[in-house]
Amino acid sequence: MTLVGILLVSGLSASLVGSLSLRSGYNSAFWRLPLDEKLDHIATQLRAWWWMSIWELVGLFALTGGILGLTWLLVDVGEPVLAFVAVGVYTVALIPWMFGLTFQAAGVARAARSRGETGRTPEWLQASWDTAFMGEMTWVLGSNVGHAVFGLALVQTTLVASWVGWLAFGVALAVITSVAIVRDGFPQLGSLVPLIIGVALLAS
């Protein structure tokens, strides 16, 4: 249980290290820039871009390990149906975000180098960027649907206090609603509910 809690907490922690501490200018203003200007910025800080992407991947792997561990904990205490539904939804949301992170780490860096050398943005980049953004939104929304189901599963067990399950369910619904309304959101929102559950597991 302790290992699962550590992994769930580490998911958001590692991602924040990449997104905040090592962003080096990749703030909210950066994401609002036209694509050409984004590439110009990335080309001058390519190493920071790679580190950001690597830390986000590390966080995602830690989070996924924690989710799998949580699934088996729920199975062990007699709640297999909701546990498998939750991890199934999580997995469906995970796949496009893995593509997005891979594209961020490799594809965008390649395009930035190309623009730095030729002064032109590769023609394939815009469509790939838009696809990666859709993968990110699928991740945020889909993962929180899975987290909401995990919350309901926790309410049915004695693994943690029932209010933790209800809190997880409520936060997941709040994230889904807010992202659906504004049609935007940070990928770290997919790690927020697991942080709550992870802290509860460590404290129990």
Phi and psi in degrees as GROMACS dihedral restraints (atoms count N, CA, C in turn):
[ dihedral_restraints ]
;  ai    aj    ak    al  type     phi  dphi    fc
    3     4     5     6     1   -63.0    20    10
    4     5     6     7     1   -44.0    20    10
    6     7     8     9     1   -61.9    20    10
    7     8     9    10     1   -42.5    20    10
    9    10    11    12     1   -61.3    20    10
   10    11    12    13     1   -43.6    20    10
   12    13    14    15     1   -61.5    20    10
   13    14    15    16     1   -42.7    20    10
   15    16    17    18     1   -62.4    20    10
   16    17    18    19     1   -44.0    20    10
   18    19    20    21     1   -64.3    20    10
   19    20    21    22     1   -41.5    20    10
   21    22    23    24     1   -64.9    20    10
   22    23    24    25     1   -39.4    20    10
   24    25    26    27     1   -71.3    20    10
   25    26    27    28     1   -38.2    20    10
   27    28    29    30     1   -66.2    20    10
   28    29    30    31     1   -26.7    20    10
   30    31    32    33     1   -56.4    20    10
   31    32    33    34     1   -52.3    20    10
   33    34    35    36     1   -73.4    20    10
   34    35    36    37     1   -37.7    20    10
   36    37    38    39     1   -61.0    20    10
   37    38    39    40     1   -47.9    20    10
   39    40    41    42     1   -65.7    20    10
   40    41    42    43     1   -39.6    20    10
   42    43    44    45     1   -63.1    20    10
   43    44    45    46     1   -38.7    20    10
   45    46    47    48     1   -68.7    20    10
   46    47    48    49     1   -34.2    20    10
   48    49    50    51     1   -58.3    20    10
   49    50    51    52     1   -45.6    20    10
   51    52    53    54     1   -68.8    20    10
   52    53    54    55     1   -40.8    20    10
   54    55    56    57     1   -81.8    20    10
   55    56    57    58     1   -25.0    20    10
   57    58    59    60     1  -112.9    20    10
   58    59    60    61     1   -61.4    20    10
   60    61    62    63     1   -63.3    20    10
   61    62    63    64     1   -38.1    20    10
   63    64    65    66     1  -105.6    20    10
   64    65    66    67     1    10.2    20    10
   66    67    68    69     1   -67.9    20    10
   67    68    69    70     1   -37.0    20    10
   69    70    71    72     1    50.0    20    10
   70    71    72    73     1    57.5    20    10
   72    73    74    75     1   102.4    20    10
   73    74    75    76     1    -6.7    20    10
   75    76    77    78     1   -88.2    20    10
   76    77    78    79     1    65.9    20    10
   78    79    80    81     1   -99.9    20    10
   79    80    81    82     1  -170.0    20    10
   81    82    83    84     1   -61.1    20    10
   82    83    84    85     1   -33.3    20    10
   84    85    86    87     1   -65.0    20    10
   85    86    87    88     1   -36.9    20    10
   87    88    89    90     1   -60.2    20    10
   88    89    90    91     1   -45.1    20    10
   90    91    92    93     1   -67.9    20    10
   91    92    93    94     1   -17.3    20    10
   93    94    95    96     1   -89.1    20    10
   94    95    96    97     1    -5.1    20    10
   96    97    98    99     1   -70.3    20    10
   97    98    99   100     1   153.2    20    10
   99   100   101   102     1   -59.1    20    10
  100   101   102   103     1   155.6    20    10
  102   103   104   105     1   -58.6    20    10
  103   104   105   106     1   -40.2    20    10
  105   106   107   108     1   -59.5    20    10
  106   107   108   109     1   -42.6    20    10
  108   109   110   111     1   -70.2    20    10
  109   110   111   112     1   -34.1    20    10
  111   112   113   114     1   -58.8    20    10
  112   113   114   115     1   -47.3    20    10
  114   115   116   117     1   -63.2    20    10
  115   116   117   118     1   -39.8    20    10
  117   118   119   120     1   -60.0    20    10
  118   119   120   121     1   -40.5    20    10
  120   121   122   123     1   -67.8    20    10
  121   122   123   124     1   -45.2    20    10
  123   124   125   126     1   -62.2    20    10
  124   125   126   127     1   -39.8    20    10
  126   127   128   129     1   -60.6    20    10
  127   128   129   130     1   -29.2    20    10
  129   130   131   132     1   -86.1    20    10
  130   131   132   133     1   -14.2    20    10
  132   133   134   135     1  -136.1    20    10
  133   134   135   136     1    50.1    20    10
  135   136   137   138     1   -64.5    20    10
  136   137   138   139     1   -38.4    20    10
  138   139   140   141     1   -64.2    20    10
  139   140   141   142     1   -40.7    20    10
  141   142   143   144     1   -63.1    20    10
  142   143   144   145     1   -37.1    20    10
  144   145   146   147     1   -64.2    20    10
  145   146   147   148     1   -43.5    20    10
  147   148   149   150     1   -63.2    20    10
  148   149   150   151     1   -45.2    20    10
  150   151   152   153     1   -62.1    20    10
  151   152   153   154     1   -40.9    20    10
  153   154   155   156     1   -58.7    20    10
  154   155   156   157     1   -45.8    20    10
  156   157   158   159     1   -66.0    20    10
  157   158   159   160     1   -41.0    20    10
  159   160   161   162     1   -63.4    20    10
  160   161   162   163     1   -45.4    20    10
  162   163   164   165     1   -64.1    20    10
  163   164   165   166     1   -35.9    20    10
  165   166   167   168     1   -67.0    20    10
  166   167   168   169     1   -36.8    20    10
  168   169   170   171     1   -66.6    20    10
  169   170   171   172     1   -41.9    20    10
  171   172   173   174     1   -59.0    20    10
  172   173   174   175     1   -45.0    20    10
  174   175   176   177     1   -61.8    20    10
  175   176   177   178     1   -39.3    20    10
  177   178   179   180     1   -67.3    20    10
  178   179   180   181     1   -40.6    20    10
  180   181   182   183     1   -65.0    20    10
  181   182   183   184     1   -41.3    20    10
  183   184   185   186     1   -63.3    20    10
  184   185   186   187     1   -44.7    20    10
  186   187   188   189     1   -60.6    20    10
  187   188   189   190     1   -44.7    20    10
  189   190   191   192     1   -64.5    20    10
  190   191   192   193     1   -39.5    20    10
  192   193   194   195     1   -60.5    20    10
  193   194   195   196     1   -41.8    20    10
  195   196   197   198     1   -64.8    20    10
  196   197   198   199     1   -39.4    20    10
  198   199   200   201     1   -63.8    20    10
  199   200   201   202     1   -42.8    20    10
  201   202   203   204     1   -63.6    20    10
  202   203   204   205     1   -41.1    20    10
  204   205   206   207     1   -63.8    20    10
  205   206   207   208     1   -41.6    20    10
  207   208   209   210     1   -62.1    20    10
  208   209   210   211     1   -38.4    20    10
  210   211   212   213     1   -58.6    20    10
  211   212   213   214     1   -46.6    20    10
  213   214   215   216     1   -71.5    20    10
  214   215   216   217     1   -31.6    20    10
  216   217   218   219     1   -61.7    20    10
  217   218   219   220     1   -42.8    20    10
  219   220   221   222     1   -67.0    20    10
  220   221   222   223     1   -38.0    20    10
  222   223   224   225     1   -62.4    20    10
  223   224   225   226     1   -42.0    20    10
  225   226   227   228     1   -64.0    20    10
  226   227   228   229     1   -30.8    20    10
  228   229   230   231     1   -96.9    20    10
  229   230   231   232     1    12.1    20    10
  231   232   233   234     1    93.9    20    10
  232   233   234   235     1    26.4    20    10
  234   235   236   237     1  -130.1    20    10
  235   236   237   238     1    62.6    20    10
  237   238   239   240     1   -74.1    20    10
  238   239   240   241     1   -34.2    20    10
  240   241   242   243     1   -64.5    20    10
  241   242   243   244     1   -56.2    20    10
  243   244   245   246     1   -63.2    20    10
  244   245   246   247     1   -34.7    20    10
  246   247   248   249     1   -62.9    20    10
  247   248   249   250     1   -45.5    20    10
  249   250   251   252     1   -72.9    20    10
  250   251   252   253     1   -33.7    20    10
  252   253   254   255     1   -62.2    20    10
  253   254   255   256     1   -46.2    20    10
  255   256   257   258     1   -61.8    20    10
  256   257   258   259     1   -47.4    20    10
  258   259   260   261     1   -69.7    20    10
  259   260   261   262     1   -29.6    20    10
  261   262   263   264     1   -65.8    20    10
  262   263   264   265     1   -45.6    20    10
  264   265   266   267     1   -63.6    20    10
  265   266   267   268     1   -42.6    20    10
  267   268   269   270     1   -57.4    20    10
  268   269   270   271     1   -44.0    20    10
  270   271   272   273     1   -64.0    20    10
  271   272   273   274     1   -41.5    20    10
  273   274   275   276     1   -60.9    20    10
  274   275   276   277     1   -40.2    20    10
  276   277   278   279     1   -72.6    20    10
  277   278   279   280     1   -29.2    20    10
  279   280   281   282     1   -67.7    20    10
  280   281   282   283     1   -38.5    20    10
  282   283   284   285     1   -58.6    20    10
  283   284   285   286     1   -51.9    20    10
  285   286   287   288     1   -65.9    20    10
  286   287   288   289     1   -29.3    20    10
  288   289   290   291     1   -72.6    20    10
  289   290   291   292     1   -32.7    20    10
  291   292   293   294     1   -61.4    20    10
  292   293   294   295     1   -41.2    20    10
  294   295   296   297     1   -60.2    20    10
  295   296   297   298     1   -44.6    20    10
  297   298   299   300     1   -61.2    20    10
  298   299   300   301     1   -43.5    20    10
  300   301   302   303     1   -68.5    20    10
  301   302   303   304     1   -38.3    20    10
  303   304   305   306     1   -63.8    20    10
  304   305   306   307     1   -43.2    20    10
  306   307   308   309     1   -62.7    20    10
  307   308   309   310     1   -40.4    20    10
  309   310   311   312     1   -62.2    20    10
  310   311   312   313     1   -44.7    20    10
  312   313   314   315     1   -72.8    20    10
  313   314   315   316     1   -39.9    20    10
  315   316   317   318     1  -107.0    20    10
  316   317   318   319     1   -52.3    20    10
  318   319   320   321     1   -65.5    20    10
  319   320   321   322     1   -47.0    20    10
  321   322   323   324     1   -67.2    20    10
  322   323   324   325     1   -40.1    20    10
  324   325   326   327     1   -62.0    20    10
  325   326   327   328     1   -41.2    20    10
  327   328   329   330     1   -62.1    20    10
  328   329   330   331     1   -43.4    20    10
  330   331   332   333     1   -65.5    20    10
  331   332   333   334     1   -37.6    20    10
  333   334   335   336     1   -64.8    20    10
  334   335   336   337     1   -42.0    20    10
  336   337   338   339     1   -63.1    20    10
  337   338   339   340     1   -41.5    20    10
  339   340   341   342     1   -63.5    20    10
  340   341   342   343     1   -42.4    20    10
  342   343   344   345     1   -67.1    20    10
  343   344   345   346     1   -37.4    20    10
  345   346   347   348     1   -62.6    20    10
  346   347   348   349     1   -31.8    20    10
  348   349   350   351     1   -85.3    20    10
  349   350   351   352     1   -36.8    20    10
  351   352   353   354     1  -109.2    20    10
  352   353   354   355     1   -17.7    20    10
  354   355   356   357     1    79.2    20    10
  355   356   357   358     1     6.1    20    10
  357   358   359   360     1  -122.5    20    10
  358   359   360   361     1   146.7    20    10
  360   361   362   363     1   -86.2    20    10
  361   362   363   364     1   128.5    20    10
  363   364   365   366     1   -55.5    20    10
  364   365   366   367     1   140.9    20    10
  366   367   368   369     1   -64.2    20    10
  367   368   369   370     1   -29.2    20    10
  369   370   371   372     1   -78.0    20    10
  370   371   372   373     1   -11.3    20    10
  372   373   374   375     1   -68.9    20    10
  373   374   375   376     1   -44.9    20    10
  375   376   377   378     1   -59.6    20    10
  376   377   378   379     1   -46.5    20    10
  378   379   380   381     1   -63.4    20    10
  379   380   381   382     1   -40.5    20    10
  381   382   383   384     1   -67.6    20    10
  382   383   384   385     1   -37.9    20    10
  384   385   386   387     1   -62.5    20    10
  385   386   387   388     1   -45.1    20    10
  387   388   389   390     1   -63.9    20    10
  388   389   390   391     1   -39.1    20    10
  390   391   392   393     1   -65.1    20    10
  391   392   393   394     1   -41.7    20    10
  393   394   395   396     1   -63.7    20    10
  394   395   396   397     1   -37.8    20    10
  396   397   398   399     1   -64.1    20    10
  397   398   399   400     1   -40.9    20    10
  399   400   401   402     1   -63.8    20    10
  400   401   402   403     1   -36.7    20    10
  402   403   404   405     1   -63.8    20    10
  403   404   405   406     1   -38.0    20    10
  405   406   407   408     1   -64.6    20    10
  406   407   408   409     1   -43.7    20    10
  408   409   410   411     1   -67.8    20    10
  409   410   411   412     1   -37.1    20    10
  411   412   413   414     1   -61.2    20    10
  412   413   414   415     1   -40.6    20    10
  414   415   416   417     1   -61.9    20    10
  415   416   417   418     1   -50.1    20    10
  417   418   419   420     1   -61.9    20    10
  418   419   420   421     1   -47.0    20    10
  420   421   422   423     1   -71.9    20    10
  421   422   423   424     1   -49.2    20    10
  423   424   425   426     1   -65.9    20    10
  424   425   426   427     1   -42.8    20    10
  426   427   428   429     1   -63.0    20    10
  427   428   429   430     1   -36.2    20    10
  429   430   431   432     1   -74.6    20    10
  430   431   432   433     1   -25.9    20    10
  432   433   434   435     1   -62.7    20    10
  433   434   435   436     1   -45.8    20    10
  435   436   437   438     1   -61.5    20    10
  436   437   438   439     1   -40.8    20    10
  438   439   440   441     1   -65.0    20    10
  439   440   441   442     1   -36.3    20    10
  441   442   443   444     1   -61.9    20    10
  442   443   444   445     1   -40.2    20    10
  444   445   446   447     1   -67.7    20    10
  445   446   447   448     1   -39.2    20    10
  447   448   449   450     1   -58.7    20    10
  448   449   450   451     1   -41.1    20    10
  450   451   452   453     1   -59.3    20    10
  451   452   453   454     1   -45.1    20    10
  453   454   455   456     1   -63.7    20    10
  454   455   456   457     1   -37.3    20    10
  456   457   458   459     1   -64.2    20    10
  457   458   459   460     1   -40.5    20    10
  459   460   461   462     1   -64.8    20    10
  460   461   462   463     1   -34.2    20    10
  462   463   464   465     1   -61.8    20    10
  463   464   465   466     1   -31.5    20    10
  465   466   467   468     1   -81.9    20    10
  466   467   468   469     1    -3.0    20    10
  468   469   470   471     1  -124.9    20    10
  469   470   471   472     1   177.9    20    10
  471   472   473   474     1  -107.9    20    10
  472   473   474   475     1    17.6    20    10
  474   475   476   477     1   -60.4    20    10
  475   476   477   478     1   -43.2    20    10
  477   478   479   480     1  -138.1    20    10
  478   479   480   481     1   172.9    20    10
  480   481   482   483     1   -60.4    20    10
  481   482   483   484     1   145.1    20    10
  483   484   485   486     1   -61.1    20    10
  484   485   486   487     1   -29.1    20    10
  486   487   488   489     1   -66.1    20    10
  487   488   489   490     1   -26.1    20    10
  489   490   491   492     1   -64.9    20    10
  490   491   492   493     1   -43.0    20    10
  492   493   494   495     1   -62.1    20    10
  493   494   495   496     1   -43.6    20    10
  495   496   497   498     1   -66.3    20    10
  496   497   498   499     1   -37.3    20    10
  498   499   500   501     1   -64.0    20    10
  499   500   501   502     1   -44.4    20    10
  501   502   503   504     1   -60.3    20    10
  502   503   504   505     1   -43.4    20    10
  504   505   506   507     1   -62.4    20    10
  505   506   507   508     1   -45.3    20    10
  507   508   509   510     1   -66.4    20    10
  508   509   510   511     1   -42.5    20    10
  510   511   512   513     1   -65.7    20    10
  511   512   513   514     1   -41.4    20    10
  513   514   515   516     1   -60.4    20    10
  514   515   516   517     1   -44.3    20    10
  516   517   518   519     1   -64.7    20    10
  517   518   519   520     1   -38.2    20    10
  519   520   521   522     1   -63.8    20    10
  520   521   522   523     1   -41.7    20    10
  522   523   524   525     1   -64.0    20    10
  523   524   525   526     1   -47.2    20    10
  525   526   527   528     1   -58.2    20    10
  526   527   528   529     1   -45.6    20    10
  528   529   530   531     1   -64.5    20    10
  529   530   531   532     1   -46.7    20    10
  531   532   533   534     1   -65.9    20    10
  532   533   534   535     1   -42.8    20    10
  534   535   536   537     1   -68.0    20    10
  535   536   537   538     1   -37.9    20    10
  537   538   539   540     1   -64.8    20    10
  538   539   540   541     1   -33.7    20    10
  540   541   542   543     1   -75.1    20    10
  541   542   543   544     1   -48.8    20    10
  543   544   545   546     1   -86.3    20    10
  544   545   546   547     1   -14.1    20    10
  546   547   548   549     1    58.7    20    10
  547   548   549   550     1    37.4    20    10
  549   550   551   552     1  -161.6    20    10
  550   551   552   553     1   161.2    20    10
  552   553   554   555     1   171.9    20    10
  553   554   555   556     1   154.1    20    10
  555   556   557   558     1   -79.3    20    10
  556   557   558   559     1   143.1    20    10
  558   559   560   561     1   -61.6    20    10
  559   560   561   562     1   -23.4    20    10
  561   562   563   564     1   -62.9    20    10
  562   563   564   565     1   -18.0    20    10
  564   565   566   567     1   -64.0    20    10
  565   566   567   568     1   -18.9    20    10
  567   568   569   570     1   -77.2    20    10
  568   569   570   571     1    -8.1    20    10
  570   571   572   573     1  -112.0    20    10
  571   572   573   574     1     0.2    20    10
  573   574   575   576     1   -70.1    20    10
  574   575   576   577     1   -49.8    20    10
  576   577   578   579     1   -63.1    20    10
  577   578   579   580     1   -44.1    20    10
  579   580   581   582     1   -57.5    20    10
  580   581   582   583     1   -32.1    20    10
  582   583   584   585     1   -60.7    20    10
  583   584   585   586     1   -45.9    20    10
  585   586   587   588     1   -59.7    20    10
  586   587   588   589     1   -47.0    20    10
  588   589   590   591     1   -66.7    20    10
  589   590   591   592     1   -40.1    20    10
  591   592   593   594     1   -61.4    20    10
  592   593   594   595     1   -44.0    20    10
  594   595   596   597     1   -62.6    20    10
  595   596   597   598     1   -40.6    20    10
  597   598   599   600     1   -64.9    20    10
  598   599   600   601     1   -40.0    20    10
  600   601   602   603     1   -65.2    20    10
  601   602   603   604     1   -40.5    20    10
  603   604   605   606     1   -67.1    20    10
  604   605   606   607     1   -31.4    20    10
  606   607   608   609     1   -83.9    20    10
  607   608   609   610     1   -16.6    20    10
